[in-house]
Amino acid sequence: MLTRGLGDDPEFSRTLINSLGGPEGLIKAHNRLDDLAYSDDKDHRKTYVSLDQGLAKNLASATKNPKTAFYKKFRAEMRKAGLSKFDLKVTENVDGGGAGQKIRGYQSLVSLMQRTDGDEYGKQFLTDTADAVRDAEEKSQGGHSDIWDLRGDFHGKKYAHFADDPYDGLLKIMSDQPDVSAEYLDPAENDNLQYLLHDRDWKHVDMGDGAIGGHDPDKESKGAREGLGLVIEAGTTGREPGSPGETFGRHTPTEARIMHDTVNWLDYGHPDGEGEPGDNRIGEADKFLKQESFRKMRTPLARALSSYIPDIVDTISADSPGGRSGDPDPLLLGNESQIQNGRASLLRVMRGVSEDSDNYLLLHGASGRYMAEQLAETTGDVENRAAKVGETFGAITAIGADIPLSEYDATSEKNSDQRVYGYRLMGSLANAFPIIGDVAQRSVDSYWHEWLKAAESENSYFTRNAVSSENQNTEDALDHFLERNGKAGGRSEEWVDTAQREAGQSYVKGRRATFGALRVDS
C-alpha cells in the first residue's frame, strides 16, 4: 500500500519506476499483478488490484511534467518497450484458445493506465502515448495494422481489465478530460479524427492466416470503438461522457468542427460531405452504425447528438445558414458555433445510433423538450415556430419506423402517472436532458406515452410498406402536444388552432424527408 500512499509524490514515483527498471520493468510488474489477480491467486484479487492502482497513480504522477529528464527518457524507452512482446495469462486463457500468444507492451501500459481516473494523467503524456500507439500501427509511419491482433475477442466485463486495443483504450482514458479530447480530435489541427473514423483498421481479432480471395480474415471486436465514442462525446460537448447538459445551447468552434466532421465521415467517408469517387460508404451512416462492431459507439454518439438538438432542428426545418443541404464547413461563431451537415446525413446518423432504442428515446425526448421550450418562448407570430416544430416532429418520429418500441409503449400503458413514467422510462438517460423552463416542462410531462404510440404506429406502416399513408396517431400526438403547450403558457384558442394547422402541414414534409434519407419509398 506504500505506492498508493505516495502516489501523488512525483519524485517518489519516478524513483519507484526507475527502480523497477523503467518502462519494461513497470510493464512486467503490472503483468505479474494481473496474473495474480485474475489467474494465480483470485482469492486475493482486491489486494493485487489495489497495488496495481497504486502503480497507475505513480505512473500518472511521474509523467505529469513533460519537461523533466525522466519524462523524456521514459517516453523514448517506452517506444521500444511498447512494441516488445510479454507474457500475460489472461490472453493465453481467453475463450476460444490463446495458448502461447504474447501481448505488446502498449497493451499492458494502457491496461495499467485504466486502473486510475483519466484526469490523473497529464495532457502531454496522454497525447504522446496516443501518437506512439498510432505510429506503431500505421503503415505510413513504419507500423503494422496487425500489431495488436490476438486470438479471441476480449470484449465484455470478464476482460475489462485488459486493453486488447490500446489505442481505443487510450481514447477512453482521454475522454475523462474533455479539453484534451477536443484538442486531440480537432480537424483543424490534425487528422486523428479522419484516421479513427475512416482510415484505421479495427480488425484486431486474429482469425488466422487463411485469407480468402485476398480478403483479410480477421474480425473487429464486439467491443470496438468504445473509446472512440466516448472521446467524441467529450470532445464535442465539453463534458465528461454521460454528464447532464445544463441548458440547450450552441458549442465552441472546436466542438462544432469535430461533430460536423464526425457526421460527414460516418455518412460519406469525407469531411465535407461530398464523398469520394468509388467510395461505397456514401450516404450510408445508418447502415454502418447498425453493425455490431459500432454498438459501443452508438450511445456516446447519441448523447453527443442530443446536445446539438438546436442545430439539428434548424437543419431539418431549413432555418440554418446551410439550409437542408448543409454546408461543407460548420458555422464558427465563437461559443455560438453550429454544425451545418446536410439534413439527410443527420437523419441517417440519428437512425444509426437509434439501433439501440434507448438512444432513439433520448433523441426523441431531447427534441421534444427543445421544441416545447421554443414554443413557450414565442412572443410574436406563431406560424413559423409551429411549422418548425411540425417538420421536426415528423422527421424524428419517422426515424422510429423500423425500431421496436412496443416494450416501452406497454410500460406506459400500465403507468397512469405519465410524469413519473417519463423519467422511469428513460432511466439514467433522463439525466442527459438539458433543463427547460417551467411552462415547457409542464407541456412535456405527459406526452411520452402518446408520442411513443405515434412512433410505434410508424413502425406498423413501415412493416406494411404503407409509409405513404397518413398516420393519424402522429397527427393527433402533435395536436395534443401543441394544445398542452398552449394551455401551460396561457395561450388563446386561436393561438393553439394556428399552431396546430401550421405544424400539421409541415409535419408531412419532415416525415417524407426521413423516409427519403433512409431510402424508404414514401
Order of alpha helices (4+ residues) and beta strands (2+ residues): alpha-alpha-alpha-alpha-alpha-beta-alpha-beta-alpha-alpha-alpha-alpha-alpha-alpha-alpha-alpha-alpha-alpha-alpha-alpha-alpha-alpha-alpha-alpha-alpha-alpha
